[in-house]
Amino acid sequence: MRKIRVKKIDAASRQIDLAIRLSFSSEDAVGIHTLCAAGFRILRDIADKKGNVEMHEVHKQMIKPGKEAEFWKRVNLPANFFKHADKDSDPAVVYEGIDEEANDAMILWACIYYKDLGFHLTPEMKAFMLWFRALNPRVMDDEVVAEILEGSEFYRTLKSRPRSFQLAEGKRLLNKMKGE
């Protein structure tokens, strides 16, 4: 039997990379969310210990003082529902109201945390950030990314395309970055 040996940061990057690949392949949103939330939490915990991580400081500025626990409880609510049954063990309990595209924001946060912690982005993370930037040009302010996308009519119109097409484009972009 093969045994694995993995560092926390490697586990986080592998979880996030897999979440990105699954997302671009239009796979199950629950599995994607669970994987990404696990990787994101590792990165957030590392940022807590390390301190002075840009994305971590951004989150601190976004959240009203004294409301941190409430903020993170809401962010973690779907992942906790998908992972635990200690508080609501009735198998008929339904979680409603999460938009599948909320996974995109969590994946983005995870990629930014990873970069801010000083690690080199993986091809999956680079592709995801380019793809996200193409869909949300006003959200991200990255000159290099803007330069790459600015001249492309295709990427300027990506937002108006169906979600399935957008995800397929993300997969195409990832394959291109990996040289496939």
N, C-alpha and C positions, 0 to 999 in steps of 0.2 A: 504494500500500500504506500503510495506516495504521500509524503508529508510536506506541508507548505511552511515557509518561514517568511514573515512579512512584517515590515515596519508599519506603524500607524499611518504615516504620511503616504506610504505606498498603497495601503488598504484604501485610504480616502481617494487617491487619484484613480485607482482601479475601479472603485464604485462609481465615481463621477464619470469616468470614460465609458463604462458600460451603460450608465444611464443615458449618456449622449447617443451612443450607438443604437440603443433600444428606441430612444425617442425618434431619431432620424429614420428608423425602420417602422415607425407607427405601431410599436408594440404596446403592451399593457401599461396604462398610465399609473396604476396602483404600484406595480413593480418598479417603474421608473422613479416614482416619488419616494418610495421606500429606500431604494438604493442611494439616490441623491441626498436624501435627508440624512442617511447614516454617514456618508462621506462629508457632507456639510458640517455635521455636528463634530466630527473629529477635527476639522479645520477650525471651527469656532472655538473648541476647547484649547487647541494649540495656540490660537491667537490670544485667548484669555491668559494663558500662562506666559506667553512671550511679551504681550503688551505692545503698544505703539505700532499696531498693524493698521494701515490706512482704512481698509474696509470696516474693520472693527470700530474704529473711531467714528466713521460715518454712521454706523448703526447707533452708536451711543448718542450722537447728535440728533438723530431722527426721533429717538424715543424720549418721551417726556420723563424727566426725573421722577423716580418712584413707580413708574409704569413698566419697567423692564420685564418683570416676571409676567405681567399680563401680555405684553407684546410677544415675547418668545413662546408663551403658552398658545397664543393664536397661530403663530407660525408653525409650531410643532403639532398642533391638533390633528391634522390629517395623518401625519407619520405615526403619531401615537395610536390613533384609531387603527391603522393598518398593522401595527406591531403588537398591541397588547389587548388582553381581554379581562384584565383584573377588575376594572370598574364597570364594564358593560359586557358581561360574559354571555348575554343573550345573543345567539347567533342570528336572530332576526333583526337586530339593531342595524339601521341603515345610516350611512354617512352621506349627506347630500350637500350640494352647493359648491364643490370645488371645481373650478374650471381647469381642464386638462392643461391649458397653457400656463397655469400657475407653476407647473414644473419648470417651465422655461426660466422663470425668475429665480427659482431656487438653484438651478444649474448655473445660471449666470453668477449668482452670489458665490457659489462654491468655486467657480473658476477665478473670480476676482480675489477671494480669500487665498486661494492656492498661490496665485501670482504675488499677492502682497506679502505672503509669508516667505517669499524669496525663491520659490521653485519655478523652474522653466515649464511653461504650459506644454501640455501634451498636444499631439496633432488633433485629437478629439476636442480638446478645450479651445485651441486656436480656431478650428473650424466652427465650433459652436458660437464663439464670440463674434466671428465675422458674420455668420448667419443671423445671429440676434441683432447685430448692428444694422444689417440690411433691412430687417423687419422693423426696427425701432431707431431710425436715424437720429432722432432728437434726444434719445435717452442716453446714448453713450457718446462721450467726447474724446475720441481717440483719432488723432490726426492721421496716423498711418492707415488705420482701417478706413477712415473717410476717404483718403486718397485712392485706395484700392477700389472702393465701391462707387465713388463719385462719377467716374466716367462711364459707368455701366448702366445703360437704360434698363437692362434686365433686372438688376438689383433694385433700381428705383421703383419698379413696378411689382416687386415680389410681394409686398404687403397686400396688394389687391387680389392675389391668387388664392385658391382654396388651400386650407391647411395641409391636405395630403400632398399637394404640389410643393408647398413650402418645405415640408419635411423631406421630401424626395430630393429637393435642391440641396438641403443640408447634408444629406447622405452623399450626394454627388460631390459636394465641396470637400467633405471629409475624405472621400476616396482619392480625390485629386491631391489633397495635402499629404496623404500617406503614399502617394505615388502608385496607386492601384489603377 
